Amino acid sequence: MIGLCSCDHKAQATLFQLPEEWELQSGDLVFRKGGSLVSHTVTFADTGSVYSHVGMVLWTPEGWKVLHAVPNERASKHEKDSVKLENIEIFFRSDRASHGAVYRLNPSPVSYDTLKLRQKGLEIYQRHLLFDGSFDDLDSNAFYCTELVWFIYQKELGIDLSESRRHKEPLFPPMIFCSDILAYPELKEIHKF
């Protein structure tokens, strides 16, 4: 996973249309699989999941957003890879997602819990934290995608979504993969495309 880059062509991308029947709530986890080199590399290493990326849904006055940490999706070459908060229609845009899904804890967190998840997510976003290219779970000043959602659930609700599962890849510290989170027994798929 060293020196990963994206070969996607944004000019041909189409926005995802959020289906009306999708009932989302803050704290839902959204997984996607893309066509970039990064996505293919991640799914090659994580054989337990078809997904290469995860974010967390948050309600804002502007609508549903996804909080996520991702490399190589900068608005300009001067922007740094960072924790992002973007519309779900962009998160699942065709150049970023060939398919995806929404997962929720079952039983669903109560409204107080979803408020805590939302507040922590917004707090992290407002700190302008960078993408964690060193993949260090012990540093909460930068995040990679699975680490970000794991950290928020652990910090706010005391829930270890990975149940201490980690993958060890050569030249990297132990990392949380999408399959480590998807294996959490109370996490259920509620929507898929």
Stockholm file with secondary structure:
# STOCKHOLM 1.0

chainA/1-193         MIGLCSCDHKAQATLFQLPEEWELQSGDLVFRKGGSLVSHTVTFADTGSVYSHVGMVLWTPEGWKVLHAVPNERASKHEKDSVKLENIEIFFRSDRASHGAVYRLNPSPVSYDTLKLRQKGLEIYQRHLLFDGSFDDLDSNAFYCTELVWFIYQKELGIDLSESRRHKEPLFPPMIFCSDILAYPELKEIHKF
#=GR chainA/1-193 SS CTTCCCCCCGGGCCCCCCCTTCCCCTTCEEEEECSSHHHHHHHHHCTTCSCCEEEEEEEETTEEEEEEEESSCCSSTTSCCEEEEEEHHHHTCTTTCSEEEEEEESSCCCHHHHHHHHHHHHHHHHTTCEECTTCCTTCTTEECHHHHHHHHHHHHHCCCTTTTCCBCCTTSCCBCCHHHHHTCTTEEEEEEC
#=GC SS_cons         CTTCCCCCCGGGCCCCCCCTTCCCCTTCEEEEECSSHHHHHHHHHCTTCSCCEEEEEEEETTEEEEEEEESSCCSSTTSCCEEEEEEHHHHTCTTTCSEEEEEEESSCCCHHHHHHHHHHHHHHHHTTCEECTTCCTTCTTEECHHHHHHHHHHHHHCCCTTTTCCBCCTTSCCBCCHHHHHTCTTEEEEEEC
//
